[in-house]
Amino acid sequence: MEHAEAQRRRKPRKLNAVAIQEATRAALTRVAKRIDDIAYDNYHIPVLLHQGRVRRTQGHNNVVGGVVEFAESDYVDAKPEHTYDSSVFGLKQIDDAQTLKLHKINEMMNDILNGMSVRTTRLRSILSESEYSSYETMLEEIRHSEEILYDEMPEQLKTYNKKLNKADLMNGRYEKMAGTNAGTSNTRTKVSQQAQTLYEEALEYLEELYGCVERGDYGADMRARLDAWIDRDVDFDKGYDRTVGIEVDTIPRVRGSKSHFAQSSGKPKLSKRLKREESVLMMLLVVACDIAFVLPQTEQPPAQTQQQKDTLRNKMNKLREFIYGERD
């Protein structure tokens, strides 16, 4: 009797399929929102003017304790707010193995949403070989144009940045001396002239670089790459009417610059860790929905093959129609 009781206690309780499916439904909208948040945080280019986010208007009525408080919606690049809905998903009849797999997926999704990292071995233990292969493909694919434009700064701009940093350091030294009236007048003048010379050298290098690009020395796409990385319009061709110059506030700067003289200096984060989290969640979302739900029928283009219908990208797009709702 005692042996039978011990075996009964050790026997795992049977999971309730419907309860697990409903738990999946509840998690879907949170997962969808997290995927959207990652896309904004990792690929969005912040609109920064002189290192500050740009507001829609200067005025604001929300004053707390004498301090103006701005909401996210006050900024021109505010994170979009979306609604998510999985109520249209019907439940499938699933067996014990599918229920257990869905339960493990739910646990993993909740762990990720709670800020926990997921080991590759754990992901492999849940996904099938083909599903894991699809995940690896998703991890490597380019999903956002920013991943191409800002994958890596052109080497020539790294050289320009070094020259510009030297000029900024010398100019900072001069401003510090001028602010405290340190050193002699001749010393301050000499430091100021050294800073100006360094700015001239940096700008000359950039002008020569753009000249080489116009001749096609670095390939047809180099001009677009430079323009994407520079924080303002570069108009060397305008001669005396050009707006770029050797002053600390008129010399062009590279996106990502920490200088408060930088204009449009924001660049996407492009974190590999965030892309991995996004890819894991997208994969789990697709697999969970394949197991748990019957999706509403949508018309398929007649020319679309079954293989095309079954691709991960098409599955993800179909889920977006229902979970993510309309996008502006």
SVG drawing of the C-alpha trace seen along z (x, -y; Angstrom):
<svg xmlns="http://www.w3.org/2000/svg" viewBox="-13 -88 65 90">
<polyline fill="none" stroke="black" stroke-width="0.4" points="0.0,0.0 2.8,-2.4 4.7,-1.6 1.5,-2.3 1.0,-5.6 4.6,-6.6 4.3,-5.8 1.0,-7.8 2.8,-10.8 5.7,-10.6 3.4,-10.3 3.3,-13.8 -0.1,-15.3 -1.7,-15.5 -1.7,-18.9 -5.1,-20.4 -4.8,-21.1 -7.5,-23.8 -6.0,-25.6 -2.5,-25.5 -4.0,-26.8 -5.8,-29.7 -2.5,-30.5 -0.9,-30.7 -3.7,-33.0 -3.1,-35.3 0.7,-35.4 0.3,-36.1 -0.5,-39.8 2.3,-40.4 4.7,-38.6 3.5,-40.6 4.0,-43.9 7.5,-42.8 8.4,-42.1 7.2,-45.6 9.1,-47.1 12.3,-45.4 11.8,-46.6 11.5,-50.2 14.4,-50.0 16.8,-48.1 16.2,-49.4 14.5,-52.8 16.7,-55.8 16.2,-58.4 15.5,-61.9 18.1,-63.9 19.0,-67.5 22.1,-68.5 21.8,-65.3 18.2,-66.1 15.1,-64.4 13.0,-66.7 9.6,-67.7 6.5,-68.4 6.0,-71.8 7.9,-73.8 4.9,-74.6 3.4,-72.1 0.7,-72.3 1.8,-69.4 3.8,-71.2 4.5,-69.2 6.2,-70.9 7.4,-73.7 9.0,-71.2 7.6,-70.6 7.1,-66.9 6.9,-65.7 5.1,-62.5 6.3,-60.1 3.7,-61.4 5.2,-64.9 8.2,-63.8 8.3,-63.5 9.6,-59.9 7.3,-58.7 7.0,-55.0 3.8,-54.0 1.0,-52.5 -0.8,-49.5 -3.6,-47.2 -3.3,-43.4 -6.1,-40.8 -6.0,-37.0 -9.7,-36.5 -10.4,-35.3 -8.2,-32.3 -10.1,-29.0 -8.7,-26.1 -7.4,-22.9 -7.8,-19.5 -4.2,-18.6 -2.7,-15.5 -0.6,-15.1 2.7,-15.6 1.5,-18.8 0.2,-20.0 3.5,-19.4 5.4,-21.2 3.0,-24.1 3.4,-24.3 7.2,-24.5 6.8,-27.2 4.5,-29.2 7.1,-28.9 9.9,-30.1 7.9,-33.0 7.0,-34.1 10.7,-33.8 11.8,-36.0 9.0,-38.5 10.2,-38.6 13.7,-39.5 15.4,-36.1 17.8,-34.9 17.2,-31.6 20.0,-29.1 20.3,-27.6 20.2,-24.1 16.8,-24.8 15.5,-26.2 16.8,-23.2 15.1,-20.9 11.7,-22.4 11.9,-23.0 12.0,-20.3 15.1,-20.2 13.3,-21.9 11.9,-24.6 15.3,-25.2 16.7,-25.5 14.1,-28.1 15.0,-30.0 18.7,-30.0 17.6,-31.4 15.5,-34.0 18.4,-35.0 20.6,-35.7 18.1,-37.3 17.9,-41.0 14.5,-42.2 15.1,-46.0 16.8,-48.3 18.7,-49.9 20.6,-46.6 22.1,-47.3 22.7,-51.0 24.2,-50.9 25.7,-47.5 29.2,-49.0 30.5,-52.5 32.6,-53.0 36.3,-52.9 36.9,-56.3 34.5,-57.8 36.4,-56.1 39.5,-58.0 37.5,-61.2 36.2,-60.7 39.8,-60.3 40.8,-63.6 37.6,-65.3 38.1,-64.0 41.6,-65.4 40.2,-68.8 37.5,-68.6 40.0,-67.7 42.1,-70.7 39.1,-73.0 37.9,-71.7 41.3,-72.5 41.1,-76.0 37.5,-76.5 38.7,-75.3 41.6,-77.8 39.4,-80.6 36.8,-79.9 39.2,-80.1 41.5,-82.6 44.3,-80.1 47.7,-80.5 48.9,-83.5 47.1,-85.2 49.6,-83.9 49.2,-80.3 45.4,-80.5 45.8,-81.9 48.2,-79.2 45.8,-76.5 42.9,-78.1 44.9,-78.1 45.9,-74.5 42.2,-73.5 41.3,-75.5 44.1,-73.8 42.9,-70.4 39.3,-71.2 40.6,-72.3 42.5,-69.1 39.4,-67.0 37.1,-69.0 39.7,-68.8 39.8,-65.0 36.0,-64.8 35.9,-67.0 38.5,-64.8 36.5,-61.7 33.3,-63.1 35.3,-64.0 36.6,-60.5 33.1,-59.1 31.8,-61.4 34.4,-59.9 33.2,-56.4 36.4,-55.4 34.5,-53.5 31.6,-52.0 28.2,-53.2 26.6,-52.9 29.2,-54.8 27.5,-58.2 24.3,-56.8 26.3,-55.2 28.1,-58.4 24.9,-60.5 23.2,-58.0 26.1,-58.3 26.7,-62.1 24.5,-64.2 23.7,-66.9 23.6,-67.8 27.1,-68.0 27.2,-70.7 30.8,-71.1 29.7,-71.7 28.1,-75.1 31.4,-76.9 31.1,-80.0 27.4,-79.3 28.0,-76.0 26.8,-75.6 29.5,-73.2 32.6,-74.9 35.5,-74.5 33.7,-75.9 32.8,-73.5 29.1,-73.8 29.4,-73.8 31.7,-70.9 29.8,-67.7 29.7,-64.9 29.1,-61.2 25.9,-59.6 26.4,-58.4 28.6,-61.4 28.3,-62.4 29.0,-66.1 26.2,-68.5 27.0,-70.2 25.9,-67.1 22.7,-67.6 20.9,-64.5 23.1,-62.2 20.9,-59.3 21.6,-55.8 19.9,-52.4 21.2,-50.2 21.4,-47.0 22.0,-44.9 22.6,-41.2 21.2,-40.2 17.9,-42.0 17.8,-40.5 18.2,-37.1 15.4,-37.8 13.2,-39.0 13.9,-36.0 13.3,-33.5 9.9,-35.2 8.9,-35.2 9.7,-31.5 7.9,-30.6 4.9,-32.6 4.6,-30.8 5.2,-27.3 2.7,-28.0 0.0,-29.1 0.6,-26.2 0.0,-23.8 -2.8,-25.6 -5.0,-27.5 -7.1,-27.4 -6.6,-30.8 -9.4,-32.5 -9.4,-31.7 -8.0,-34.3 -8.0,-34.3 -4.7,-33.1 -3.4,-34.5 -4.0,-31.7 -0.4,-31.8 1.0,-31.1 2.4,-27.6 2.0,-25.4 5.7,-25.8 5.3,-29.6 2.3,-29.3 4.3,-27.3 7.3,-29.6 8.0,-31.1 7.7,-34.6 4.2,-34.0 3.1,-32.4 4.4,-35.4 2.6,-37.8 -0.6,-35.9 -0.4,-36.0 0.2,-39.8 -3.1,-40.2 -4.9,-39.0 -2.7,-39.7 -1.2,-43.0 -4.1,-44.6 -3.8,-47.5 -0.5,-49.5 -0.2,-53.1"/>
</svg>
